[in-house]
Amino acid sequence: LGESALHYVEDARERLLAPGAAILPATGTQSITLVESDEIRDITAVRSWEGIDLRHFNALQDTTSLVFTKQYGFRFSSCRHQLLSEPVPVLHIDFATACTDDAFPMEQRIPFQATASGTAHAALATWEVCDDHSRSHRMSTDPRDTLDNFPRDMQWGQALQLLEDLDDGEGAQPRPLVVTKGEWLTLVVRYSCDGVNFQCIIERGVQRQHTGKGLSGAVSAAQHTQHHDGGGDWGCTSAGNGSVSAHRRFTDDGRDVVAAHQGGAARPTKQQEKQQQQQRAQQHRAEAS
């Protein structure tokens, strides 16, 4: 996503390729995995220096931005870590048919289970591409696949977003997100309007309901929480009846993500989302000029 792959492929399909031409890779899948790593915690937080307590600066810790591991200056596979969940697919792209207008949902809420107990220090973003729909040949940035592949880690690597427990009340410092093996959680993923970037939060309280059509979930009531940092702000408000309203504002480039709700107001239609994206793009161009 960060390299705008779908944008380039879509343009090539329309202008350069004959109908039915083979496209490689054929498909791509973006996934998120919860990870625990004391080394990542130490790299991304401060404690003290020369007897000076610097822990208050952790109030400025960025828990909203997705950062490539090579920007931190390390290979993820070189850090001691534990995976706390299986990779959770959040986006699947068929490069032969997908269009940028509707490929990226404004929000997804995906129930999943923790596979181990621990502190989820970060969400690990990886991708996999395949040469056909049968996945005959695949290339992945999963750290288990790149452990002995130094060039792939240096070219793409993985991305990390630091996590905090938004259900743990208000406070100056981000609260650690502690999960228990078997606990049901909800991965909330929101995309920027151009689909180049996304962000996620973890919510607790998914209720299992066997409907015969898979798992459906409802988020339990949570306390009102708010967190601010240099990358934007998250808000999460509960009406006390199990419905949760959440919103995320992108402030680093002046664009806003439309508020999304579970319970209460209905989510915008695809046409409304497209109109809103066009309006934001026009406003962004006007501000840039």
LINQUIRA-V101261 format. One line per field, one symbol per residue. phi: phi as a letter, one per 30 degrees, with the letter a starting at -180 (. if undefined). psi: psi as a letter, one per 40 degrees, with the letter a starting at -180 (. if undefined). burial: + if it has 24 or more other ideal C-beta (glycine too) atoms within 12 Angstrom, else -. Layout:
phi=???
psi=???
burial=???
This chain:
phi=.dchedddddddedcccdeiddbbddbbbcbbbdbcadddeddcbbbaahicdcdddddcddcbccbdddddjbdeddcdabdcadecdcabbcddbdbddbdcddabbbdacdcaclcddacccbbbbbdaddhdbbbbceedccecbdeddddcibbbbdcbddccidadceddcccceiddbbcccbcddcidbbbbbcccidcdbdcibjccbbdddbddbbbbadckbcbbbcdicjcbcbbbcdcdbicccddbbciidddddeddddddddddddddddddd
psi=ddefddddddddddddiiheihhhidiihhihhhihhddddddeiicihfehheddeedehhfeihhideddfihdeehhihheiihhhehhhheddiiddedhidiihhiiiheiiahgdihhhiihiieieefdhihiehdddedfgdddddddaiihhiiiheefiiidihhihhiihehhihhhhhiideediiiiihiifhhhhheefahiihhihiihihhiaeeaiiihhieeeehhhiihhhedeeiihhiiihibiiiiiddddddddddddddddddd.
burial=++--+++-++--+---------+-+++++++++++++-+++-+++------------+--+++++++++--+-++++-+-+++++-+++++++-++-+-+--+++++++++++++--+++++++++++++--------+++++-++-----++--++++++++++++------++++++---+++++++++++++-++++++++++----------++++-+--+-+-+-++++++++-----+++++++----++++++++----------+---+--+---------
